[in-house]
Amino acid sequence: MTKALKDKIIEVCEQKIVKKGTNVGMSFYAFFKNKNDNSELLMEAATWWIETHKLDHFEKAIKIKELVKDL
């Protein structure tokens, strides 16, 4: 995983946790705007989420943040 994606995931997870609490769920789409302006980064996130970790569509933000921090 690139440093840019790792930093983005941690930042978004932290924002969601602050706004909605530790039980907030999210999908990998949460790291991107509602348009596909960086398909390479989107595919990197999707591959990490779906193929590498076999995560459900929605997961707890705190879980995702911990997985990424351990990289």
C-alpha positions as CSV (number, residue, x, y, z in Angstrom):
1,M,0.0,0.0,0.0
2,T,1.3,3.4,-0.9
3,K,2.0,6.0,1.8
4,A,-0.5,8.3,0.2
5,L,-3.3,5.8,0.4
6,K,-2.3,4.8,3.9
7,D,-2.3,8.4,5.1
8,K,-5.7,9.1,3.4
9,I,-7.3,6.0,5.0
10,I,-6.1,6.9,8.5
11,E,-7.2,10.6,8.1
12,V,-10.7,9.6,6.8
13,C,-11.2,7.0,9.6
14,E,-10.2,9.5,12.3
15,Q,-12.6,12.1,10.9
16,K,-15.5,9.6,10.8
17,I,-14.7,8.3,14.3
18,V,-14.6,11.9,15.7
19,K,-17.9,12.8,14.0
20,K,-19.9,9.6,14.5
21,G,-18.2,7.6,17.2
22,T,-16.2,4.3,17.4
23,N,-19.1,2.2,16.0
24,V,-19.2,4.1,12.6
25,G,-19.0,1.8,9.6
26,M,-17.6,2.6,6.2
27,S,-16.7,1.2,2.9
28,F,-13.5,1.7,0.8
29,Y,-15.5,4.3,-1.3
30,A,-15.3,6.6,1.8
31,F,-11.8,7.5,0.8
32,F,-12.8,9.0,-2.6
33,K,-15.0,11.7,-3.9
34,N,-18.2,10.8,-5.7
35,K,-16.3,10.7,-9.0
36,N,-13.5,8.5,-10.3
37,D,-10.7,11.0,-10.6
38,N,-7.9,8.6,-9.5
39,S,-8.8,5.1,-10.7
40,E,-5.3,3.7,-9.9
41,L,-5.7,4.7,-6.2
42,L,-9.3,3.4,-6.1
43,M,-8.2,0.0,-7.5
44,E,-5.4,-0.1,-4.9
45,A,-7.9,0.5,-2.1
46,A,-10.4,-2.0,-3.5
47,T,-7.7,-4.7,-3.9
48,W,-6.5,-4.2,-0.4
49,W,-10.1,-4.2,1.0
50,I,-11.6,-7.0,-1.0
51,E,-8.8,-9.3,-2.2
52,T,-6.2,-8.9,0.5
53,H,-8.3,-8.7,3.6
54,K,-11.7,-10.1,2.3
55,L,-13.5,-7.4,4.3
56,D,-17.3,-7.0,4.1
57,H,-18.7,-4.0,2.2
58,F,-19.0,-2.0,5.5
59,E,-16.5,-2.4,8.3
60,K,-15.9,-0.4,11.5
61,A,-13.7,2.6,10.9
62,I,-11.6,1.8,14.0
63,K,-10.9,-1.7,12.6
64,I,-9.8,-0.3,9.2
65,K,-7.6,2.3,10.9
66,E,-5.8,-0.4,13.0
67,L,-5.3,-2.6,10.0
68,V,-3.7,0.2,8.1
69,K,-1.6,1.4,11.0
70,D,0.0,-2.1,11.3
71,L,1.3,-1.9,7.7
